[in-house]
Amino acid sequence: MKTLLKLSLILLLIGFTNTGCEKIKDLADVTFDADFEAEMDVAVQPTLKSGQAMGTFSEQETIDPNTNEDFKTYASKIKEVKVEKVIVEITQITNAPGSTVQVGSATLSVEKTGYTSAQWVEQNVTLTVGKTFEYSTTSDQFTNLMNIINTKESFDVKFFGTADPVNAGFRVKVYINTKITANALN
């Protein structure tokens, strides 16, 4: 009976020690904002298909998450990446009457080889300077984006679609706002 009591006390002590270590380890969690940006100059090109009224555009920029100093410091210790929002902003329009561009369709795509891309599509919208599109976390696309960022490697941001007038240009800025949790003891 004494042996069973001693064994029970030892197992209980080990259980408390392990639970206590995990709680202490959780106290070392660090949470910070890591924001990533890409800016692209987009040119609407004539299409090769005859009879199509709109031109096409396609631009791409690469984001290296390690350019964010906090991200780089804790990259090997990251526990969770939470994407809070994605914003697309039109910051400039050139060579367009009335400084407006009519978009038939526009796709924002965040991509990394070997991963499912995160994509958002806008259709039949008029672009003006200051126009923004904000995407919320209710979309499954945020899980795809979280998985891409969690690789801790460079990824591509693409913006493509159709627009009018042909030969117009516009500058688009993409903001990806995240909250990162890392553990300094890992």
PEDAFEN-V82996 format. One record per pair of residues at least 4 apart in sequence whose ideal C-beta (glycine too) atoms are under 8 Angstrom apart, sorted by the first residue. I is the first residue (numbers start at 1). J is the second residue. D is the distance in Angstrom with one decimal. If there is no record, write none. Layout:
i=(I I)
j=(J J)
d=(D D)
This chain:
i=(1 2 3 4 5 6 7 8 9 10 11 12 13 14 15 16 17 18 19 20 21 22 23 24 25 25 26 28 28 28 29 29 29 29 29 30 30 30 30 30 31 31 31 31 32 32 32 32 32 33 33 33 33 34 34 34 34 34 34 34 35 35 35 35 35 36 36 36 36 36 36 36 37 37 37 37 37 38 38 38 38 38 38 39 39 39 39 39 39 40 40 40 40 40 40 40 40 40 41 41 41 41 42 42 42 42 42 42 42 43 43 43 43 44 44 44 44 44 44 44 44 44 44 44 44 45 45 45 45 45 46 46 46 47 47 47 47 47 47 53 54 54 54 54 54 54 55 55 55 55 55 55 56 56 56 56 57 57 57 57 57 58 58 58 58 59 59 59 59 60 60 60 60 61 61 61 62 62 62 62 63 63 63 63 63 63 64 64 65 65 65 65 65 65 65 66 66 66 66 67 68 69 70 70 71 71 71 71 74 74 74 74 75 76 77 77 77 77 78 78 78 78 78 79 79 79 79 80 80 81 81 81 81 81 82 82 82 82 82 83 83 83 83 83 83 83 83 84 84 84 84 85 85 85 85 85 85 86 86 86 86 86 86 86 86 86 86 86 86 87 87 87 87 87 87 87 88 88 88 88 88 88 88 88 88 89 89 89 89 89 89 89 90 90 90 90 90 90 90 90 90 91 91 91 91 91 92 92 92 92 93 93 93 93 93 93 93 93 93 93 94 94 94 95 95 95 95 96 96 96 96 96 96 97 99 99 100 100 100 101 101 101 101 101 101 101 102 102 102 102 102 102 103 103 103 103 103 103 103 103 103 104 104 104 104 104 104 105 105 105 105 105 105 106 106 106 106 106 106 106 106 107 107 107 107 107 107 107 107 108 108 108 108 108 108 108 108 109 109 109 109 109 109 109 110 110 110 110 110 110 110 110 110 110 110 111 111 111 111 111 111 111 112 112 112 112 112 112 112 115 115 115 115 116 116 117 117 118 118 118 118 118 119 120 120 120 120 122 125 126 127 127 127 135 135 135 137 140 141 142 143 144 145 145 146 147 148 149 149 149 151 157 159 159 163 164 182)
j=(5 6 7 8 9 10 11 12 13 14 15 16 17 18 19 20 21 22 23 24 25 26 27 28 183 185 183 183 184 185 79 181 182 183 184 74 181 182 183 184 179 180 181 182 70 74 179 180 182 177 178 179 180 65 68 70 71 178 179 180 68 175 176 177 178 63 65 68 149 175 176 178 63 173 174 175 176 61 62 63 157 173 174 61 91 171 172 173 174 59 60 61 157 159 171 172 173 174 59 169 170 171 57 59 159 169 170 171 172 57 167 168 169 54 55 56 57 101 163 164 165 166 167 168 169 55 56 57 166 167 55 166 167 52 54 55 56 162 166 164 102 104 162 163 164 166 162 163 164 165 166 167 160 161 162 163 159 160 161 162 163 158 159 160 161 158 159 160 172 156 157 158 159 156 157 174 154 155 156 157 67 154 155 156 157 176 153 154 71 75 149 152 153 154 155 71 72 75 152 72 72 73 74 180 75 78 152 180 78 180 182 184 152 186 182 183 184 186 150 152 180 181 182 181 182 183 186 180 181 146 149 150 178 180 146 178 179 180 181 137 142 145 146 149 176 177 178 137 177 178 179 134 135 136 137 175 177 108 110 118 120 134 135 142 145 174 175 176 177 132 133 134 135 174 175 177 108 120 132 133 159 172 173 174 175 130 131 132 172 173 174 175 127 128 129 130 131 132 170 171 172 129 130 171 172 173 129 169 170 171 99 100 101 127 128 129 168 169 170 171 168 169 170 165 167 168 169 100 101 165 168 169 170 165 128 129 126 127 128 126 127 163 164 165 168 170 125 126 127 163 164 165 122 123 124 125 126 127 161 162 163 123 124 161 162 163 164 121 122 123 124 161 162 121 122 123 125 159 160 161 163 119 120 121 122 158 159 160 161 119 120 121 133 157 158 159 174 117 118 119 157 158 159 160 117 118 119 144 145 148 155 156 157 158 176 115 117 148 155 156 157 158 117 148 151 153 154 155 156 144 147 148 151 144 147 144 148 141 142 144 145 148 141 133 135 139 141 133 131 131 131 163 170 139 141 142 142 144 145 146 147 148 149 176 150 151 155 155 176 178 155 174 172 174 168 168 186)
d=(6.4 6.3 6.2 6.3 6.4 6.3 6.4 6.2 6.2 6.4 6.4 6.5 6.3 6.4 6.3 5.9 6.4 6.7 6.5 6.2 6.1 6.4 7.0 7.5 6.6 5.4 7.7 5.5 4.6 4.4 7.1 5.7 7.2 5.3 7.9 6.5 7.3 5.2 7.3 5.8 6.3 6.9 4.9 8.0 4.7 7.8 7.4 5.6 7.8 7.0 7.1 5.9 7.7 7.0 4.7 6.0 4.6 5.0 7.7 5.0 7.2 6.6 6.9 5.2 7.1 5.0 6.1 6.8 7.8 7.6 4.4 7.4 7.6 6.5 6.7 5.6 7.5 3.9 7.8 5.5 4.3 7.4 4.6 6.9 7.6 6.6 7.3 4.8 7.6 4.0 7.4 5.3 7.7 5.8 7.1 5.3 8.0 7.6 7.0 6.6 8.0 5.4 4.8 5.0 6.4 6.3 5.2 7.1 5.9 6.4 7.6 7.9 4.9 7.9 4.2 7.2 5.0 7.0 4.7 7.4 7.0 5.6 6.4 4.8 7.0 5.3 5.7 6.6 7.1 7.9 5.3 4.9 7.5 4.7 7.0 5.6 5.4 7.8 8.0 6.3 7.8 5.0 4.2 5.9 4.7 7.5 6.9 6.2 6.8 7.7 3.8 7.4 7.5 7.2 5.5 7.8 7.5 6.3 6.2 7.6 5.9 7.1 7.6 3.9 8.0 7.1 5.4 7.3 7.6 5.6 6.9 4.6 7.8 7.3 5.2 7.7 5.3 7.2 5.5 7.6 7.9 6.6 5.9 7.7 6.0 7.5 7.8 4.5 5.1 7.9 6.0 6.3 7.6 7.6 7.7 6.2 4.4 6.5 7.0 7.5 6.5 6.2 6.4 7.2 6.1 8.0 7.8 6.4 5.9 6.9 3.6 7.5 4.8 7.5 4.3 5.4 6.4 4.4 7.1 7.1 6.0 7.4 4.8 4.9 6.0 5.6 7.6 7.2 4.4 5.0 5.0 4.9 5.8 5.8 7.0 6.3 4.7 7.6 7.6 6.7 4.7 5.1 5.3 7.1 6.8 7.4 5.3 6.6 4.7 6.3 5.8 5.9 6.6 6.5 7.1 7.8 5.0 7.4 8.0 8.0 7.0 7.4 4.5 7.9 7.2 7.2 7.0 5.5 7.5 5.8 7.1 5.0 7.5 7.3 4.3 7.5 5.7 7.9 6.6 4.5 7.6 6.1 7.5 5.5 8.0 7.4 7.3 4.7 7.1 4.8 7.9 7.2 4.9 6.7 6.0 6.8 4.5 7.5 5.7 7.2 6.0 6.7 8.0 4.7 7.2 5.3 6.3 8.0 6.3 4.0 4.8 7.0 6.0 6.6 7.0 5.7 7.0 7.3 4.7 8.0 6.9 4.4 7.1 7.8 5.7 5.0 5.7 6.0 5.2 5.8 3.9 7.8 7.7 6.8 6.5 6.5 5.4 6.6 5.5 7.3 4.3 5.2 7.2 7.3 5.1 5.7 7.9 5.6 7.7 6.4 4.8 7.9 6.6 7.7 7.2 5.1 7.4 5.9 6.1 7.1 4.8 7.0 6.7 6.7 3.9 6.5 7.5 6.5 7.2 4.9 7.8 4.6 5.6 7.1 4.8 7.8 7.3 6.7 7.4 3.8 7.5 5.8 7.2 5.0 8.0 7.6 7.3 5.6 5.7 6.8 4.8 7.9 7.8 7.3 7.5 5.6 6.6 5.2 7.2 4.7 7.5 4.5 7.7 7.4 6.3 4.5 7.7 7.7 5.4 6.0 6.2 7.3 5.5 7.8 7.5 7.5 4.4 7.5 6.5 4.8 8.0 6.4 7.8 4.6 6.3 7.2 8.0 4.3 7.1 7.1 5.7 5.2 7.2 4.8 7.3 6.4 7.9 4.2 7.1 4.0 3.9 6.8 6.3 7.3 5.1 7.4 6.3 5.9 7.8 7.7 5.3 7.7 6.0 6.2 7.3 8.0 5.1 7.1 6.2 6.1 6.5 6.6 6.3 7.2 6.0 7.5 5.0 7.3 7.7 6.4 7.4 5.4 5.5 7.3 6.9 7.7 7.5)
